């Protein structure tokens, strides 16, 4: 995969970066789309929220079973959202608050609720569509009774 852009945020280190978008509601970011991919943003401004898929390029050592920020008990990597994954693909749902057209320089999306490190490579963008993406009866799995065990503003 090749990046289609870069995500800009105020978070320079993992410690500064929120763990999930729910803990980053006030965090603003800028998603810069490279010029050759900017035409694909046509009509993106009709959506209130978007999925960002990105490369976890600074995640760290991959472990298939590990503890998470919610639990000291180890869980399989695919039963968690831990960033140290075999293919290092991140996913966040963010609010789309504006589109900035920069002509030949490409286009930037202004977003809110971002939980991504600054200069993260952007792999894809998809619209969040409630009638397709919302499952109110979905199971929370092993996380159902787990409470946050640290400060929601930073990573472990």
C-alpha positions as CSV (number, residue, x, y, z in Angstrom):
1,X,0.0,0.0,0.0
2,X,1.1,3.5,-0.7
3,X,-0.1,6.5,1.3
4,X,-2.6,8.9,-0.2
5,X,-1.8,11.7,2.2
6,X,-0.6,12.5,5.7
7,X,-2.5,13.2,8.9
8,X,-1.5,16.3,10.9
9,X,-2.3,16.5,14.6
10,X,-0.9,18.2,17.7
11,X,0.4,14.8,19.0
12,X,4.1,14.4,18.6
13,X,4.6,11.4,20.9
14,X,2.7,8.3,21.9
15,X,2.4,9.6,25.4
16,X,0.6,12.8,24.2
17,X,-1.8,10.9,21.9
18,X,-5.3,9.9,23.1
19,X,-5.9,6.1,23.2
20,X,-9.2,6.2,21.2
21,X,-11.3,8.9,19.5
22,X,-13.7,8.9,22.4
23,X,-10.9,10.4,24.5
24,X,-10.0,13.0,21.8
25,X,-13.3,14.8,21.3
26,X,-11.7,18.2,21.4
27,X,-8.6,17.2,19.4
28,X,-8.5,18.9,16.0
29,X,-6.5,17.6,13.1
30,X,-5.8,18.1,9.4
31,X,-5.9,15.3,6.8
32,X,-3.8,16.4,3.8
33,X,-4.6,14.4,0.7
34,X,-1.9,14.3,-2.0
35,X,-3.0,16.1,-5.3
36,X,-3.3,13.0,-7.4
37,X,-5.9,11.6,-5.0
38,X,-7.8,14.8,-4.2
39,X,-10.4,14.3,-7.0
40,X,-11.7,11.3,-5.0
41,X,-12.9,13.7,-2.3
42,X,-15.8,14.9,-4.4
43,X,-18.9,14.9,-2.2
44,X,-17.0,14.0,1.0
45,X,-18.3,17.3,2.5
46,X,-21.8,15.8,2.5
47,X,-20.8,13.5,5.4
48,X,-20.5,14.5,9.1
49,X,-18.1,11.7,10.0
50,X,-15.4,9.7,8.1
51,X,-13.2,6.7,8.7
52,X,-9.5,7.2,8.5
53,X,-7.3,4.2,7.7
54,X,-3.7,4.8,8.3
55,X,-0.3,3.2,8.8
56,X,0.7,2.7,12.4
57,X,4.3,3.5,11.5
58,X,5.6,4.1,15.0
59,X,3.6,1.5,16.9
60,X,6.4,-0.7,18.3
61,X,7.1,-4.4,18.8
62,X,4.4,-6.8,17.6
63,X,3.1,-9.3,20.1
64,X,0.2,-11.6,19.2
65,X,-1.0,-11.9,22.8
66,X,-0.6,-8.9,25.2
67,X,-2.3,-6.8,27.9
68,X,-4.2,-3.7,26.8
69,X,-5.0,-0.3,28.3
70,X,-8.3,-1.8,29.6
71,X,-7.0,-4.9,31.1
72,X,-3.8,-6.4,32.6
73,X,-4.9,-9.8,31.4
74,X,-3.4,-10.7,28.0
75,X,-5.7,-10.9,25.0
76,X,-5.1,-11.9,21.4
77,X,-4.1,-8.9,19.2
78,X,-7.2,-9.4,17.1
79,X,-9.5,-9.2,20.1
80,X,-8.0,-5.8,21.0
81,X,-7.3,-2.4,19.4
82,X,-3.6,-2.4,20.4
83,X,-1.5,-0.5,17.8
84,X,1.3,-3.1,17.6
85,X,-0.2,-5.3,14.9
86,X,1.3,-7.5,12.2
87,X,0.1,-5.2,9.4
88,X,0.0,-2.0,11.4
89,X,-3.3,-0.6,10.0
90,X,-5.1,2.0,12.2
91,X,-8.7,3.0,12.0
92,X,-10.5,6.0,13.5
93,X,-13.9,7.6,13.1
94,X,-13.6,11.3,13.2
95,X,-16.0,14.3,12.7
96,X,-15.5,16.1,9.4
97,X,-15.7,19.8,10.2
98,X,-14.5,21.3,6.9
99,X,-12.8,20.8,3.6
100,X,-10.0,23.1,2.5
101,X,-9.3,23.2,-1.3
102,X,-5.7,24.0,-1.9
103,X,-5.7,23.8,-5.7
104,X,-2.5,22.2,-7.1
105,X,-1.3,21.4,-3.5
106,X,-4.3,19.0,-3.0
107,X,-7.0,19.2,-0.5
108,X,-7.1,19.1,3.3
109,X,-9.9,17.8,5.5
110,X,-10.3,19.5,8.9
111,X,-11.4,16.9,11.5
112,X,-12.3,16.7,15.2
113,X,-11.8,13.8,17.6
114,X,-8.5,12.6,16.2
115,X,-6.4,10.1,18.1
116,X,-3.4,9.8,15.7
117,X,0.2,10.8,15.9
118,X,1.4,13.8,13.8
119,X,2.7,12.9,10.3
120,X,1.0,9.6,10.2
121,X,0.7,8.1,6.6
122,X,-2.9,8.1,5.4
123,X,-4.0,4.9,3.6
124,X,-7.7,5.5,2.9
125,X,-10.8,7.5,3.7
126,X,-14.3,6.1,3.8
127,X,-17.6,7.8,4.8
128,X,-19.3,6.8,8.0
129,X,-22.8,5.9,7.0
130,X,-25.1,5.2,10.1
131,X,-27.5,2.9,8.2
132,X,-24.6,0.7,7.2
133,X,-22.1,1.2,10.1
134,X,-24.2,1.4,13.3
135,X,-24.9,-1.8,15.2
136,X,-26.6,-0.8,18.5
137,X,-26.9,-4.5,19.5
138,X,-23.3,-5.4,18.9
139,X,-21.5,-7.3,21.7
140,X,-18.6,-5.5,23.6
141,X,-16.8,-8.9,24.1
142,X,-14.4,-9.1,27.0
143,X,-14.4,-5.2,27.3
144,X,-18.0,-5.0,28.6
145,X,-17.2,-4.6,32.3
146,X,-13.7,-3.0,31.9
147,X,-13.2,0.5,33.1
148,X,-10.4,2.8,32.0
149,X,-7.4,2.1,34.2
150,X,-5.4,5.3,33.4
151,X,-5.7,8.8,32.2
152,X,-7.8,9.0,29.0
153,X,-5.5,11.7,27.6
154,X,-2.4,9.6,27.1
155,X,-1.1,6.2,25.9
156,X,0.7,3.7,28.1
